[in-house]
Amino acid sequence: MKILKDILYKVGIEAVNGTTDIAINYIHFDSRKVEMNDVFVAIRGTVSDGHDFIEKALSQGATAVICEEFPSVIVNGVTYIKVEDANHALAVMAANFYENPSEGLKLVGVTGTNGKTTIASLLFQLFKKAGYKVGLLSTVKIMVNDQEFKATHTTPDSLTINHYLYEMIAVGCEFCFMEVSSHGIHQKRTEGLHFTGGIFTNLSHDHLDYHKTFAEYRDVKKSFFDHLPKTAFAISNVDDKNGTIMLQNTKAKKITYALKSYADYKAQILENQFTGLLLKINNHEVWSKLIGSFNAYNLLAILATAEALGLEEQEALRLLSELESVSGRFQYVISEGKVTAIVDYAHTPDALENVLKTIENIRTKNEQLITVVGCGGDRDKTKRPIMAQIASTLSDKVVFTSDNPRTENPETIIEEMEKGVEPQNFKKTVSVLDRKQAIKMACQLANPNDIILIAGKGHETYQEINGVRHDFDDMKIVQELLTLLNK
């Protein structure tokens, strides 16, 4: 049990009705989870308004309510706290409830359109190899040192973040690497956290269904760096035109990386093959099992972070060469029939173009490149024709299919993609609604030495259709189909 007034420390309170000197059990923003002596925080969401569920929370035993507007009916014996921003209040309260765990370890946030999962996951892997106890909060999974938990969001809600940080402290973790999404920043999920450092990867077309304009999307990302303390570090990719913008107003120590521009950490790609990358980083040659120029950027960000956190350069470079690729990020298998199948999470125009250009730079041009791609439902519609245009331009054959349709008609999504195909590329494309059948068609079209790229879902092991998640793993399915076709 905690005392309400203690977990309200640093919350911007506008008005109080009742006493804050009461014991509370837990904090909830989902009224369905409220139990006796809990605090209910009424959040205004994009779909529903928590203020509409205050009565329900009270009926289930809530003894305190945090809200932006007092309800018309005030119940005796219940404490009501009016705040300007309930999202901010929830984040600060969550940190206080769990005794501000982010202050007890070195927390590094990774933000940008692409590369967040790879960088956070590989930093976790690197510091584990260096002998430390480490935590990870990522799209793929949550790790409390050796214990794995399922992830549901790129950046979890404030209570979940602080709960896992608390668990990390309990088992002795010294570092935590965390993906920080634009949604998470905008919804104040990272407020109340003490970051030791932040990393900016890149910025491209994504989430415009939520942010409406690219400028707003950029400025939300920038606000993360604006709020870093002067004791922190801010690492930025200055080859991206927004890289210097991220650093403009930060108080943190500025560290830059690039392949093309002048930077503190600069790399030259000496070899780029399916077996890996040979890089020259600040006059040191480093071999990596990772593939593609986008991973060269990721490796630079990882090296810069490792050194900023105190690792010696030679140790950091050695560990860099031992890193294994992340699930669903340019993950590939070569079948008995000598067909190379690549599964990648690329679900934005920029990410898809990066993967296709990486394959283009490695391939011999004597083989076909067959791409299977779809776009998610209930998300940014403007990127659909752009992704189709990129896929049909940079591939020999393209199979348009379903991704996670969610509540949208998958046929409509594919039709919107097809509008982006230029006339000279029409003959390259075919549409197959069922994703498994689309992958099967790609396998049937492939000859020995051909390359199949299956883009969009990567690490995901499900397909979401009308609110139901069905088991679906791109890598498992393509492996099974290639094995069957070889018989």
PyMOL commands that set and color helices and strands:
alter all, ss='L'
color gray80, all
select helices_A, chain A and resi 4-7+31-33+50-59+86-97+101-104+116-129+158-170+182-186+208-211+214-226+243-247+293-308+313-320+349-362+383-394+410-418+423-428+435-445+474-486
alter helices_A, ss='H'
color red, helices_A
select strands_A, chain A and resi 2-3+13-17+23-24+27-28+39-41+64-67+79-83+106-111+134-137+141-144+147-150+175-179+197-200+233-237+253-258+265-273+276-281+284-288+331-334+340-344+369-373+397-400+429-431+451-455+462-465+468-471
alter strands_A, ss='S'
color yellow, strands_A
deselect
rebuild
show_as cartoon
